[in-house]
Amino acid sequence: MKEQDIDSDRIDEAVLALMFLTLHDLDRTSGTCRAWKPFDWDALGRLYKRGLIQNPVGKKKSVGLTSAGRERCEQQFRRLFCASRKP
């Protein structure tokens, strides 16, 4: 597969959605939380540049999500991985 065939935006959305599975340490005041970061560093860097996560570089095994990132994370998880409910 050629690198130009890869849609990095779609990869980033999937990484963000998978972070939903490992959310922890929710700060109810700011709306931020943390998620484990065993994901591709390039994707984490792009999410950081978009303002959805805090800087992932460091020794911690988790990364902080901004309040916007936390909301987007849940939206993408539901969109990509939840079965649609039919009446």
Secondary structure, DSSP 4 states (H G I P E B T S, - for coil): --GGG--HHHHHHHHHHHHGGG-B---TTT--EEEE--S-HHHHHHHHHTTSB----SS-SEEEEPHHHHHHHHHHHHHHHSPPP--
